[in-house]
Amino acid sequence: MLVVNPVEDILHLILLFFFYSFVGWCMEVVLKYIQLHRFVNRGFYTGPVYPIYGYGAILITLAIRWLSPLESAVGTTFAVSFLLCGTLE
């Protein structure tokens, strides 16, 4: 999806960040609930966000946009995502 308007582009990235931060928090909480059979807040913030997932989603989105004129192979996208998220982690 190529967004021409920079305001829409920034808004899209902000929404991606918060969506994936929330989904990552939910995933972490559910996995710890299954493991420990009690609620454990895995985020270090007060709210239900886990920012590393949001930053990872933004990095992957920007990398795919940057690489799209060069190549659109699934293997390249996976390798770039793997390296970026591994470095972020």
Secondary structure, DSSP 4 states (H G I P E B T S, - for coil): -----HHHHHHHHHHHHHHHHHHHHHHHHHHHHHHHSS-----SSSSS--HHHHHHHHHHHHHHHHHTTT---HHHHHHHHHHHHHHH-
